[in-house]
Amino acid sequence: MKKELIQLLKGKNAYIQTHDFPDPDALATAFALQEYLKYYEIEATICYEGKLERASAIRMLDNFGIQVKGGQTKGALPEDACVVLVDSQNQNSNVTDIGGQKSACIDHHPVHHECEYAYWDIRKTGACATIVASYFVEDGIIPKPNVAAALAYAIKMDTADFTRGTTQKDTDMFAYLFRYADWDLVQNMYADTLELADLSAYEAAIQSIEIYDRVGFAFIPFECQPALIAMISDFMKALDGVDVVIVYARQEDGIRFAVRSDEKRVNVGVLLKEMLHGIGDGGGHPAMAGGCISKEIAERLGDTLHETVKRRFMQGIQEMRNGKSIEMRNV
């Protein structure tokens, strides 16, 4: 199957595009794919539209030697660009169309939109990095120490140290990478992951938290980075007596959500997609998901925002707990 990818990109103007705010998994996947393609004499440029939000993501560039072209705008890529989407899919709300032909997709999220790719590899794994790591194994290519380290770090991060959405493939690939990774580089990534400015967002979330039937809601009334919202959601999930967490925050473009679940009956990837139907967009894995409500809809909801969020999510969660298929809702 990978031969199709090589044939597709050979002699082409190749680009590897992540989602707009690349996290460690997206960066490591893109970097490793770029290095993998070099073995077949294919040069590819890593790009994304938004920005690196977290200090840990920025540190990855220097630590592992990753070169990227960030802050691309719509239509910035040349028309002949052959684009491989990684850790994302075409038409997702967190992927800006920056031009080129979306020719391939490598992702570990459920299929969100029906798109046609000349090559696609979409599988259920805890980390997208696991998929590209398997390319090295299957082709008998030993990854460089910095590449193996980046992949290993990404697998640890995206599976929350193998406690979230982990598959056998994740553990197999991590064991393989363990042999070749520069572990000093991995250790470097665990210093100073929390920034001083983040504390105000944690404070706001803690002060606002409400718990109903083991479901925790927390609201951050000011703009903060999506990656930070996700971190706070993970933090809140550690609360005793909470199985499902819904954290949402005001953003310049609307309201952004990070949802987590330790309850097997509650698939938050499905939950978020259905609960935001008609007022926003979202999706993800059974244990973790993200989404947003547009600024226009948020303004229309006004003072009923919190009531609407709690009502819709609690109704959907209760239906899942009762074994029912949740239905799409409109405002």
C-alpha positions as CSV (number, residue, x, y, z in Angstrom):
1,M,0.0,0.0,0.0
2,K,2.9,2.4,0.8
3,K,4.2,1.9,-2.7
4,E,1.2,3.8,-3.9
5,L,2.3,6.8,-1.8
6,I,5.8,6.6,-3.1
7,Q,4.6,6.4,-6.7
8,L,2.2,9.3,-6.0
9,L,4.9,11.7,-4.7
10,K,7.8,10.6,-6.9
11,G,9.0,13.6,-8.9
12,K,6.2,15.8,-7.5
13,N,6.3,19.1,-5.5
14,A,5.5,17.4,-2.2
15,Y,4.1,19.0,0.9
16,I,3.1,17.5,4.3
17,Q,0.3,19.5,5.9
18,T,-0.7,19.2,9.6
19,H,-3.8,20.7,11.2
20,D,-3.7,24.4,11.9
21,F,-2.3,24.2,15.5
22,P,0.1,21.2,15.3
23,D,0.6,19.3,18.5
24,P,3.5,16.9,19.3
25,D,1.8,14.0,17.4
26,A,1.2,16.0,14.3
27,L,4.7,17.4,14.3
28,A,6.4,14.1,14.9
29,T,4.2,12.3,12.3
30,A,5.0,15.0,9.7
31,F,8.7,15.0,10.5
32,A,9.0,11.2,10.5
33,L,7.1,11.0,7.2
34,Q,9.4,13.6,5.7
35,E,12.5,11.5,6.8
36,Y,10.9,8.3,5.5
37,L,10.3,9.8,2.1
38,K,13.9,10.8,1.8
39,Y,14.8,7.1,1.7
40,Y,13.0,7.1,-1.6
41,E,14.6,10.3,-2.8
42,I,11.5,12.4,-2.3
43,E,11.9,15.8,-0.7
44,A,8.8,17.1,1.1
45,T,8.1,20.4,2.9
46,I,6.2,20.4,6.2
47,C,3.6,23.2,6.5
48,Y,0.5,24.3,8.4
49,E,-1.7,27.4,8.5
50,G,-1.9,28.5,12.1
51,K,0.8,28.6,14.7
52,L,2.6,26.6,17.3
53,E,0.8,27.4,20.5
54,R,2.6,25.5,23.2
55,A,6.1,25.9,24.4
56,S,6.5,22.1,24.2
57,A,5.6,22.1,20.5
58,I,8.0,25.0,19.8
59,R,10.7,23.1,21.7
60,M,10.2,20.1,19.5
61,L,11.6,22.0,16.5
62,D,15.0,22.7,18.0
63,N,15.1,19.5,20.1
64,F,14.5,17.1,17.3
65,G,15.7,19.2,14.4
66,I,12.3,19.7,12.7
67,Q,11.9,22.4,10.0
68,V,8.5,23.6,9.1
69,K,6.8,26.4,7.2
70,G,4.1,27.8,9.5
71,G,1.6,30.6,9.2
72,Q,0.7,29.7,5.6
73,T,-2.4,31.5,4.2
74,K,-5.2,30.3,2.0
75,G,-3.9,29.5,-1.4
76,A,-0.2,29.9,-0.4
77,L,0.9,26.6,-1.8
78,P,1.6,26.3,-5.6
79,E,-1.1,24.8,-7.8
80,D,1.1,21.7,-8.5
81,A,1.7,21.0,-4.8
82,C,0.9,17.3,-4.0
83,V,-0.3,17.5,-0.4
84,V,-0.3,14.7,2.2
85,L,-2.5,15.5,5.2
86,V,-1.3,14.0,8.5
87,D,-3.1,13.8,11.8
88,S,-6.0,15.5,10.1
89,Q,-8.4,15.2,7.2
90,N,-9.6,17.5,4.4
91,Q,-12.6,19.7,5.2
92,N,-12.1,19.4,8.9
93,S,-12.7,22.6,10.8
94,N,-9.1,22.7,12.1
95,V,-7.5,22.4,8.6
96,T,-7.3,25.4,6.4
97,D,-7.1,24.9,2.7
98,I,-3.8,26.5,1.9
99,G,-3.8,25.3,-1.7
100,G,-2.4,22.4,-3.7
101,Q,-4.0,19.1,-4.3
102,K,-5.0,17.1,-1.2
103,S,-3.7,13.9,-2.7
104,A,-3.1,11.7,0.4
105,C,-4.2,11.4,4.0
106,I,-2.5,9.6,7.0
107,D,-4.6,9.9,10.1
108,H,-5.8,8.0,13.2
109,H,-9.1,9.9,13.7
110,P,-12.5,8.5,12.5
111,V,-13.4,9.6,9.0
112,H,-15.1,12.9,9.5
113,H,-15.9,13.9,5.9
114,E,-16.2,11.8,2.8
115,C,-13.2,12.8,0.8
116,E,-11.3,11.2,-2.1
117,Y,-7.6,10.7,-1.8
118,A,-5.2,9.0,-4.3
119,Y,-3.6,7.4,-1.2
120,W,-5.1,7.1,2.3
121,D,-4.1,5.3,5.5
122,I,-6.7,6.0,8.2
123,R,-6.5,3.5,11.1
124,K,-7.6,3.4,14.7
125,T,-4.4,4.0,16.8
126,G,-3.7,6.0,19.9
127,A,-1.2,8.2,18.0
128,C,-0.9,9.0,14.3
129,A,2.9,8.7,14.9
130,T,2.3,5.0,15.3
131,I,1.2,4.7,11.7
132,V,4.3,6.3,10.2
133,A,6.5,4.3,12.6
134,S,5.1,1.2,11.1
135,Y,6.3,2.3,7.7
136,F,9.9,2.2,8.9
137,V,9.3,-1.3,10.4
138,E,7.6,-2.7,7.3
139,D,10.2,-1.4,4.9
140,G,13.1,-2.4,7.1
141,I,14.4,1.2,7.5
142,I,16.1,2.0,10.8
143,P,15.0,5.5,11.8
144,K,17.6,8.1,12.9
145,P,17.9,8.5,16.7
146,N,16.2,12.0,16.6
147,V,13.3,10.6,14.4
148,A,12.8,7.6,16.6
149,A,12.8,9.9,19.7
150,A,10.2,12.3,18.1
151,L,7.9,9.4,17.3
152,A,8.3,7.8,20.7
153,Y,7.6,11.1,22.5
154,A,4.5,11.7,20.3
155,I,3.1,8.2,21.1
156,K,3.6,8.8,24.8
157,M,1.9,12.2,24.6
158,D,-1.1,11.3,22.5
159,T,-1.9,8.2,24.5
160,A,-1.2,10.0,27.9
161,D,1.5,7.4,28.7
162,F,-0.6,4.5,27.3
163,T,-3.7,5.3,29.4
164,R,-5.9,6.8,26.6
165,G,-7.0,5.1,23.4
166,T,-4.0,2.9,23.3
167,T,-3.9,0.0,20.8
168,Q,-1.5,-3.0,20.5
169,K,0.1,-1.2,17.5
170,D,1.0,1.7,19.7
171,T,2.8,-0.4,22.2
172,D,4.5,-2.5,19.5
173,M,5.8,0.6,17.7
174,F,7.0,2.2,21.0
175,A,8.9,-1.0,21.8
176,Y,10.5,-0.9,18.4
177,L,11.4,2.8,18.7
178,F,12.9,2.3,22.1
179,R,15.8,0.5,20.5
180,Y,16.8,3.4,18.3
181,A,15.6,6.6,20.0
182,D,17.9,9.2,21.6
183,W,16.3,9.2,25.0
184,D,18.1,12.4,26.1
185,L,16.1,14.2,23.5
186,V,12.9,12.6,24.9
187,Q,13.8,13.7,28.4
188,N,14.5,17.2,27.2
189,M,10.8,17.5,26.3
190,Y,9.5,17.0,29.9
191,A,10.9,20.2,31.4
192,D,8.8,23.3,32.0
193,T,5.7,22.3,30.1
194,L,3.4,24.7,32.0
195,E,3.7,28.4,31.3
196,L,3.1,31.1,34.0
197,A,0.4,32.7,31.8
198,D,-1.5,29.4,31.8
199,L,-2.4,29.6,35.5
200,S,-5.2,32.2,35.0
201,A,-7.0,29.8,32.6
202,Y,-6.6,26.9,35.2
203,E,-7.9,29.3,37.9
204,A,-11.0,30.2,35.8
205,A,-11.8,26.6,35.0
206,I,-11.5,25.5,38.6
207,Q,-13.7,28.3,39.8
208,S,-16.4,27.6,37.3
209,I,-16.5,23.8,37.5
210,E,-20.0,22.2,38.0
211,I,-20.6,18.5,38.3
212,Y,-23.8,16.7,37.4
213,D,-24.1,12.9,37.7
214,R,-20.3,12.4,37.3
215,V,-20.1,14.9,34.4
216,G,-17.9,18.0,34.9
217,F,-18.4,21.3,33.1
218,A,-15.9,24.1,33.2
219,F,-15.9,27.4,31.4
220,I,-13.0,29.8,30.6
221,P,-14.4,33.2,29.8
222,F,-11.4,34.6,27.9
223,E,-9.3,33.5,24.9
224,C,-6.7,30.9,25.4
225,Q,-4.9,28.5,23.2
226,P,-6.8,25.3,22.1
227,A,-3.9,23.2,23.3
228,L,-4.3,24.7,26.8
229,I,-8.0,24.0,26.8
230,A,-7.2,20.4,26.0
231,M,-4.6,20.3,28.9
232,I,-7.1,21.7,31.3
233,S,-9.6,19.1,30.2
234,D,-7.1,16.3,30.9
235,F,-6.4,18.0,34.3
236,M,-10.1,18.1,35.2
237,K,-10.6,14.5,34.3
238,A,-8.4,13.5,37.2
239,L,-11.0,14.8,39.6
240,D,-12.6,12.1,41.9
241,G,-16.2,11.6,41.0
242,V,-15.9,12.8,37.4
243,D,-16.0,10.4,34.4
244,V,-16.8,12.9,31.6
245,V,-15.4,16.4,31.3
246,I,-16.6,19.2,29.0
247,V,-14.3,22.3,29.1
248,Y,-15.2,25.2,26.8
249,A,-13.6,28.6,26.3
250,R,-14.3,31.9,24.5
251,Q,-12.2,32.4,21.4
252,E,-12.0,35.2,18.9
253,D,-13.9,33.0,16.4
254,G,-16.5,31.6,18.9
255,I,-16.4,28.9,21.6
256,R,-13.9,26.0,21.6
257,F,-14.5,22.7,23.3
258,A,-12.2,20.0,24.7
259,V,-14.1,16.9,25.9
260,R,-12.8,13.8,27.7
261,S,-14.3,10.5,28.9
262,D,-13.2,7.6,31.1
263,E,-16.6,6.0,30.7
264,K,-16.8,3.4,28.0
265,R,-20.5,3.9,27.4
266,V,-19.8,7.6,26.5
267,N,-18.0,8.0,23.2
268,V,-17.2,11.7,23.2
269,G,-16.1,11.7,19.6
270,V,-19.7,10.9,18.6
271,L,-21.2,12.9,21.4
272,L,-19.4,16.1,20.5
273,K,-20.2,15.8,16.8
274,E,-23.9,15.2,17.4
275,M,-24.3,17.7,20.3
276,L,-22.8,20.5,18.2
277,H,-24.8,19.6,15.1
278,G,-26.6,22.8,13.9
279,I,-24.6,25.1,16.1
280,G,-21.0,24.1,15.4
281,D,-18.6,21.3,14.4
282,G,-16.6,18.7,16.3
283,G,-15.5,15.1,16.7
284,G,-12.6,12.9,17.7
285,H,-11.9,9.6,19.5
286,P,-14.1,7.7,22.0
287,A,-12.0,9.1,25.0
288,M,-11.1,12.6,23.7
289,A,-12.6,15.1,21.2
290,G,-12.6,18.7,20.3
291,G,-14.9,21.1,18.5
292,C,-16.2,24.7,18.3
293,I,-19.3,26.9,18.0
294,S,-19.0,29.8,15.6
295,K,-18.9,33.3,16.9
296,E,-22.3,34.1,15.2
297,I,-24.0,31.2,16.9
298,A,-22.4,32.0,20.3
299,E,-23.7,35.5,20.1
300,R,-27.1,34.3,19.1
301,L,-27.2,32.0,22.2
302,G,-26.1,34.9,24.4
303,D,-27.0,34.3,28.1
304,T,-28.4,30.9,27.3
305,L,-25.0,29.5,26.2
306,H,-24.2,27.7,29.4
307,E,-27.8,26.3,29.8
308,T,-27.7,25.1,26.1
309,V,-24.3,23.4,26.5
310,K,-25.3,21.6,29.7
311,R,-28.7,20.6,28.5
312,R,-27.6,19.2,25.2
313,F,-24.6,17.3,26.6
314,M,-26.3,15.9,29.6
315,Q,-29.2,14.7,27.4
316,G,-26.7,13.1,24.9
317,I,-24.7,11.5,27.7
318,Q,-27.8,10.1,29.4
319,E,-28.9,8.5,26.1
320,M,-25.5,6.9,25.6
321,R,-25.6,5.6,29.1
322,N,-29.0,4.0,28.4
323,G,-27.7,2.4,25.3
324,K,-29.6,4.6,22.9
325,S,-28.3,6.2,19.6
326,I,-28.1,9.9,20.2
327,E,-29.8,12.1,17.6
328,M,-28.7,15.3,16.0
329,R,-30.1,18.5,17.4
330,N,-30.7,21.9,16.2
331,V,-31.0,25.2,18.1
